[in-house]
Amino acid sequence: MMSLSEKIGNAKGDKRMHTLPQTFCDTITHLHSHKGQKWLTDFPQLIRYCEQRWHITIHSHFPLSYHFVAPARKADGSELVVKFFIEPSELLHEFVEELNLSKKRILLWGYAHSVLATCWLIEDRQDAASFLRAIEAFQHLFEYY
């Protein structure tokens, strides 16, 4: 399998290369078979979608192992880190095994963290939209599990 390499631009015509290392691609296809191959094939569209949806610019990735992790910048200039993985529940299972905690406890912790962060942002008169979405996501995950 060849490394995935595609020029991905934003609305301003900016062209950046997001090249996934061969070892990362091999790991993803080894662990996730056809689902992993499809994820790698769809990766350029995923990057474009996220950049457009959340008005961010995703930069070159950090060293990769099982997940794509990269620095990004919001339209207002603030910085963040994005993490992409194939299965949303994959991360939860990782924490459950590593920390020897129940899924319910981890989801409640994430929910509580999101609520607190939202309160602090609102108190500081900052945009809390991302944490409001996180609260909603944790509510859905809690209902699922």
Accessible surface in RSA format (square Angstrom, percent):
REM  Atomic radii and reference values for relative SASA: ProtOr
REM  Chains: A
REM  Algorithm: Lee & Richards
REM  Probe-radius: 1.40
REM  Slices: 20
REM RES _ NUM      All-atoms   Total-Side   Main-Chain    Non-polar    All polar
REM                ABS   REL    ABS   REL    ABS   REL    ABS   REL    ABS   REL
RES MET A   1   103.26  53.5  32.94  21.8  70.33 167.4  46.42  39.5  56.84  75.3
RES MET A   2   168.54  87.3 153.57 101.6  14.98  35.7 116.48  99.0  52.06  69.0
RES SER A   3    42.38  35.8  25.63  34.2  16.74  38.6  15.62  33.3  26.76  37.5
RES LEU A   4    36.83  20.5  33.08  23.7   3.75   9.4  36.82  25.9   0.01   0.0
RES SER A   5    59.51  50.3  31.26  41.7  28.24  65.1  22.87  48.7  36.64  51.3
RES GLU A   6    57.97  33.3  52.72  39.9   5.24  12.5  26.92  52.1  31.05  25.3
RES LYS A   7   131.60  64.2 117.26  71.9  14.34  34.1  62.47  56.2  69.13  73.6
RES ILE A   8     1.39   0.8   1.21   0.9   0.19   0.5   1.39   1.0   0.00   0.0
RES GLY A   9    16.61  20.5   0.00   N/A  16.61  20.5   3.64  10.0  12.98  29.1
RES ASN A  10    43.61  30.1  27.22  26.3  16.39  39.5  21.80  52.5  21.81  21.1
RES ALA A  11   115.06 105.8  66.09 102.0  48.98 111.4  80.22 113.0  34.85  92.3
RES LYS A  12   189.65  92.5 151.44  92.9  38.21  91.0 105.66  95.1  83.99  89.5
RES GLY A  13    50.44  62.2   0.00   N/A  50.44  62.2  33.53  92.0  16.91  37.9
RES ASP A  14    55.68  39.0  45.61  45.4  10.07  23.8  25.10  59.1  30.58  30.5
RES LYS A  15   132.93  64.9 105.85  64.9  27.09  64.5  63.97  57.6  68.96  73.5
RES ARG A  16    39.25  16.5  33.36  17.0   5.89  14.0  39.25  53.6   0.00   0.0
RES MET A  17    95.16  49.3  78.44  51.9  16.72  39.8  78.24  66.5  16.92  22.4
RES HIS A  18     5.49   3.0   1.82   1.3   3.67   9.4   3.28   3.4   2.21   2.6
RES THR A  19    59.64  42.4  52.66  53.4   6.99  16.7  44.74  60.1  14.91  22.5
RES LEU A  20     0.12   0.1   0.12   0.1   0.00   0.0   0.12   0.1   0.00   0.0
RES PRO A  21    49.26  35.9  39.73  36.2   9.53  34.6  49.19  40.6   0.07   0.4
RES GLN A  22    63.60  35.6  58.69  42.9   4.91  11.7  47.68 101.5  15.92  12.1
RES THR A  23   105.30  74.9 102.46 103.9   2.84   6.8  84.33 113.3  20.98  31.7
RES PHE A  24     3.47   1.7   0.81   0.5   2.66   6.9   3.04   1.8   0.43   1.2
RES CYS A  25     0.09   0.1   0.09   0.1   0.00   0.0   0.00   0.0   0.09   0.1
RES ASP A  26    65.76  46.1  62.56  62.3   3.20   7.6  27.64  65.0  38.12  38.0
RES THR A  27    39.87  28.4  35.33  35.8   4.54  10.8  15.00  20.1  24.87  37.6
RES ILE A  28     1.19   0.7   1.19   0.9   0.00   0.0   1.19   0.9   0.00   0.0
RES THR A  29    32.61  23.2  26.04  26.4   6.57  15.7  15.41  20.7  17.20  26.0
RES HIS A  30   154.93  84.7 126.21  87.7  28.72  73.5  83.04  85.6  71.89  83.7
RES LEU A  31    90.81  50.6  60.33  43.2  30.48  76.6  62.75  44.1  28.07  75.5
RES HIS A  32    40.82  22.3  29.26  20.3  11.56  29.6  22.48  23.2  18.34  21.3
RES SER A  33    66.73  56.4  57.31  76.5   9.43  21.7  43.87  93.4  22.86  32.0
RES HIS A  34   157.75  86.2 152.82 106.2   4.93  12.6 105.32 108.5  52.43  61.0
RES LYS A  35   118.43  57.8 108.38  66.5  10.05  23.9  80.84  72.8  37.59  40.0
RES GLY A  36     0.00   0.0   0.00   N/A   0.00   0.0   0.00   0.0   0.00   0.0
RES GLN A  37    71.39  39.9  71.39  52.2   0.00   0.0  39.41  83.9  31.98  24.3
RES LYS A  38   128.76  62.8 123.24  75.6   5.52  13.1 100.30  90.3  28.46  30.3
RES TRP A  39    31.50  12.6  26.48  12.8   5.03  11.8  27.38  14.6   4.12   6.7
RES LEU A  40     3.29   1.8   3.19   2.3   0.10   0.3   3.29   2.3   0.00   0.0
RES THR A  41    79.80  56.8  69.30  70.3  10.50  25.0  61.45  82.5  18.35  27.7
RES ASP A  42    53.46  37.4  52.88  52.6   0.58   1.4  21.73  51.2  31.73  31.6
RES PHE A  43     1.32   0.7   1.17   0.7   0.15   0.4   1.32   0.8   0.00   0.0
RES PRO A  44     2.46   1.8   2.46   2.2   0.00   0.0   2.46   2.0   0.00   0.0
RES GLN A  45    96.94  54.2  93.42  68.3   3.52   8.4  50.71 107.9  46.23  35.1
RES LEU A  46    53.26  29.7  48.15  34.4   5.11  12.8  52.41  36.8   0.85   2.3
RES ILE A  47     0.00   0.0   0.00   0.0   0.00   0.0   0.00   0.0   0.00   0.0
RES ARG A  48    69.03  29.0  68.21  34.8   0.82   1.9  32.33  44.2  36.70  22.2
RES TYR A  49   121.46  56.7 116.94  66.5   4.52  11.8  92.42  69.5  29.04  35.8
RES CYS A  50    10.95   8.3  10.95  12.2   0.00   0.0   1.77   4.5   9.18   9.9
RES GLU A  51     8.66   5.0   4.76   3.6   3.89   9.3   4.27   8.3   4.39   3.6
RES GLN A  52   124.76  69.8 110.52  80.8  14.23  33.9  46.72  99.4  78.03  59.2
RES ARG A  53   108.10  45.4  91.22  46.5  16.88  40.2  29.48  40.3  78.62  47.7
RES TRP A  54    97.54  39.1  83.22  40.3  14.31  33.6  83.10  44.3  14.44  23.4
RES HIS A  55   127.72  69.8 118.36  82.3   9.36  23.9  81.49  84.0  46.23  53.8
RES ILE A  56    17.00   9.7   8.75   6.5   8.24  19.9  10.73   7.7   6.27  17.0
RES THR A  57    35.43  25.2  34.91  35.4   0.52   1.2  11.92  16.0  23.51  35.5
RES ILE A  58     0.00   0.0   0.00   0.0   0.00   0.0   0.00   0.0   0.00   0.0
RES HIS A  59    66.82  36.5  64.29  44.7   2.52   6.4  51.71  53.3  15.11  17.6
RES SER A  60    81.10  68.5  70.33  93.9  10.77  24.8  39.93  85.0  41.17  57.7
RES HIS A  61    50.22  27.4  32.22  22.4  18.00  46.1  23.05  23.8  27.18  31.6
RES PHE A  62    86.04  43.0  83.86  51.9   2.18   5.7  86.04  52.2   0.00   0.0
RES PRO A  63   133.51  97.3 104.71  95.4  28.80 104.7 114.91  94.9  18.59 115.6
RES LEU A  64    32.80  18.3   0.47   0.3  32.33  81.3   1.76   1.2  31.04  83.5
RES SER A  65    68.74  58.1  58.48  78.0  10.26  23.6  41.71  88.8  27.03  37.9
RES TYR A  66   119.53  55.8 116.08  66.0   3.44   9.0  68.39  51.4  51.14  63.0
RES HIS A  67    16.29   8.9  13.16   9.1   3.14   8.0  12.97  13.4   3.32   3.9
RES PHE A  68     0.06   0.0   0.06   0.0   0.00   0.0   0.06   0.0   0.00   0.0
RES VAL A  69    36.80  24.2  36.80  33.3   0.00   0.0  36.80  32.0   0.00   0.0
RES ALA A  70     0.00   0.0   0.00   0.0   0.00   0.0   0.00   0.0   0.00   0.0
RES PRO A  71    41.94  30.6  41.94  38.2   0.00   0.0  41.94  34.6   0.00   0.0
RES ALA A  72     1.79   1.6   0.00   0.0   1.79   4.1   0.00   0.0   1.79   4.7
RES ARG A  73   101.26  42.5 100.03  51.0   1.24   2.9  32.80  44.8  68.46  41.5
RES LYS A  74    83.71  40.8  78.84  48.4   4.87  11.6  38.31  34.5  45.40  48.4
RES ALA A  75    92.40  85.0  48.45  74.8  43.95 100.0  61.71  86.9  30.69  81.3
RES ASP A  76   115.85  81.2  72.47  72.1  43.38 102.6  50.87 119.7  64.98  64.8
RES GLY A  77    32.15  39.6   0.00   N/A  32.15  39.6  23.65  64.9   8.49  19.0
RES SER A  78    48.63  41.1  37.52  50.1  11.11  25.6  46.92  99.9   1.71   2.4
RES GLU A  79   125.73  72.2  96.58  73.1  29.15  69.4  32.08  62.0  93.65  76.5
RES LEU A  80    54.45  30.3  42.01  30.1  12.44  31.3  52.57  36.9   1.88   5.1
RES VAL A  81    90.92  59.8  65.68  59.5  25.24  60.8  65.68  57.1  25.24  68.5
RES VAL A  82    18.77  12.4  15.10  13.7   3.68   8.9  18.77  16.3   0.00   0.0
RES LYS A  83    86.00  42.0  61.52  37.7  24.48  58.3  36.16  32.5  49.84  53.1
RES PHE A  84    21.98  11.0  19.14  11.9   2.83   7.4  21.98  13.3   0.00   0.0
RES PHE A  85    51.27  25.7  33.64  20.8  17.63  45.9  34.78  21.1  16.49  47.2
RES ILE A  86    22.96  13.1   4.92   3.7  18.04  43.5   4.95   3.6  18.01  48.9
RES GLU A  87    48.82  28.0  48.82  36.9   0.00   0.0  22.07  42.7  26.75  21.8
RES PRO A  88    94.53  68.9  85.73  78.1   8.80  32.0  85.90  70.9   8.63  53.6
RES SER A  89    27.86  23.5  26.76  35.7   1.10   2.5  11.16  23.8  16.70  23.4
RES GLU A  90    37.97  21.8  32.18  24.3   5.80  13.8  29.89  57.8   8.08   6.6
RES LEU A  91    42.22  23.5  42.22  30.2   0.00   0.0  42.22  29.6   0.00   0.0
RES LEU A  92    13.74   7.7  10.72   7.7   3.02   7.6  12.79   9.0   0.95   2.6
RES HIS A  93    69.02  37.7  68.69  47.7   0.32   0.8  43.05  44.4  25.97  30.2
RES GLU A  94    75.66  43.4  69.49  52.6   6.17  14.7  36.40  70.4  39.26  32.1
RES PHE A  95    87.72  43.9  87.61  54.3   0.11   0.3  87.72  53.2   0.00   0.0
RES VAL A  96    33.13  21.8  31.45  28.5   1.69   4.1  31.45  27.3   1.69   4.6
RES GLU A  97   140.11  80.4 113.02  85.5  27.08  64.5  45.41  87.8  94.70  77.3
RES GLU A  98   143.70  82.5 113.97  86.2  29.73  70.8  34.78  67.3 108.92  88.9
RES LEU A  99   101.91  56.8  82.23  58.8  19.68  49.5  86.98  61.1  14.93  40.2
RES ASN A 100   136.82  94.4 116.58 112.7  20.24  48.7  26.61  64.0 110.21 106.5
RES LEU A 101    65.47  36.5  57.57  41.2   7.90  19.9  63.08  44.3   2.38   6.4
RES SER A 102    63.16  53.4  49.02  65.4  14.14  32.6  50.31 107.1  12.84  18.0
RES LYS A 103    65.87  32.1  62.34  38.3   3.52   8.4  32.11  28.9  33.76  36.0
RES LYS A 104   125.26  61.1 121.03  74.3   4.23  10.1  66.28  59.7  58.98  62.8
RES ARG A 105   151.21  63.5 147.65  75.3   3.56   8.5  33.31  45.5 117.90  71.5
RES ILE A 106    19.66  11.2  18.20  13.6   1.45   3.5  19.30  13.9   0.35   1.0
RES LEU A 107     4.28   2.4   3.40   2.4   0.88   2.2   3.54   2.5   0.74   2.0
RES LEU A 108    82.85  46.1  80.88  57.9   1.96   4.9  80.97  56.9   1.87   5.0
RES TRP A 109   171.27  68.7 165.58  80.1   5.69  13.4 142.05  75.7  29.21  47.4
RES GLY A 110     3.06   3.8   0.00   N/A   3.06   3.8   2.95   8.1   0.11   0.2
RES TYR A 111    75.37  35.2  75.37  42.9   0.00   0.0  46.28  34.8  29.09  35.9
RES ALA A 112    48.02  44.2  43.94  67.8   4.08   9.3  47.88  67.4   0.14   0.4
RES HIS A 113    84.23  46.0  80.93  56.3   3.30   8.5  51.88  53.5  32.35  37.6
RES SER A 114     2.72   2.3   2.72   3.6   0.00   0.0   0.00   0.0   2.72   3.8
RES VAL A 115    50.18  33.0  50.12  45.4   0.06   0.1  50.13  43.6   0.05   0.1
RES LEU A 116    91.14  50.8  91.14  65.2   0.00   0.0  91.14  64.0   0.00   0.0
RES ALA A 117     9.15   8.4   8.09  12.5   1.06   2.4   8.90  12.5   0.26   0.7
RES THR A 118     7.64   5.4   7.64   7.7   0.00   0.0   7.64  10.3   0.00   0.0
RES CYS A 119    67.04  50.7  60.96  68.0   6.08  14.3  21.63  54.8  45.41  49.0
RES TRP A 120   142.83  57.3 141.83  68.6   1.01   2.4 117.33  62.6  25.50  41.4
RES LEU A 121    37.54  20.9  37.45  26.8   0.09   0.2  37.54  26.4   0.00   0.0
RES ILE A 122   104.19  59.3  96.17  71.6   8.02  19.3  98.12  70.7   6.06  16.5
RES GLU A 123   133.79  76.8 105.84  80.1  27.96  66.6  45.59  88.2  88.20  72.0
RES ASP A 124    88.65  62.1  65.96  65.7  22.69  53.7  15.85  37.3  72.81  72.6
RES ARG A 125   220.50  92.6 184.65  94.1  35.85  85.4  72.18  98.6 148.33  89.9
RES GLN A 126   104.38  58.4  87.91  64.2  16.47  39.2  31.39  66.8  72.99  55.4
RES ASP A 127   116.69  81.7  90.50  90.1  26.18  61.9  45.98 108.2  70.71  70.5
RES ALA A 128     7.10   6.5   2.87   4.4   4.23   9.6   2.87   4.0   4.23  11.2
RES ALA A 129    35.65  32.8  32.77  50.6   2.88   6.6  34.19  48.2   1.46   3.9
RES SER A 130    51.05  43.1  42.22  56.3   8.83  20.3  32.22  68.6  18.83  26.4
RES PHE A 131    61.81  30.9  61.80  38.3   0.01   0.0  61.80  37.5   0.01   0.0
RES LEU A 132    95.12  53.0  88.39  63.2   6.73  16.9  88.85  62.4   6.27  16.9
RES ARG A 133    93.34  39.2  87.84  44.8   5.50  13.1  48.32  66.0  45.02  27.3
RES ALA A 134    29.13  26.8  22.34  34.5   6.79  15.4  28.71  40.4   0.42   1.1
RES ILE A 135    24.81  14.1  24.81  18.5   0.00   0.0  24.81  17.9   0.00   0.0
RES GLU A 136    94.86  54.5  94.47  71.5   0.39   0.9  24.08  46.6  70.78  57.8
RES ALA A 137    50.34  46.3  42.99  66.3   7.35  16.7  48.90  68.9   1.43   3.8
RES PHE A 138    50.22  25.1  48.94  30.3   1.28   3.3  48.94  29.7   1.28   3.7
RES GLN A 139    78.95  44.1  75.28  55.0   3.67   8.7  22.52  47.9  56.43  42.8
RES HIS A 140   105.70  57.8 100.95  70.2   4.76  12.2  78.53  80.9  27.17  31.6
RES LEU A 141    56.65  31.6  55.78  39.9   0.87   2.2  56.60  39.7   0.05   0.1
RES PHE A 142    80.12  40.1  73.13  45.3   6.99  18.2  73.13  44.3   6.99  20.0
RES GLU A 143   136.51  78.4 101.00  76.4  35.51  84.6  49.29  95.3  87.23  71.2
RES TYR A 144   167.63  78.3 135.31  77.0  32.32  84.1  95.98  72.1  71.65  88.3
RES TYR A 145    81.04  37.8  21.92  12.5  59.12 153.8  36.30  27.3  44.74  55.1
END  Absolute sums over single chains surface
CHAIN  1 A     9809.8       8288.5       1521.2       6001.4       3808.4
END  Absolute sums over all chains
TOTAL          9809.8       8288.5       1521.2       6001.4       3808.4
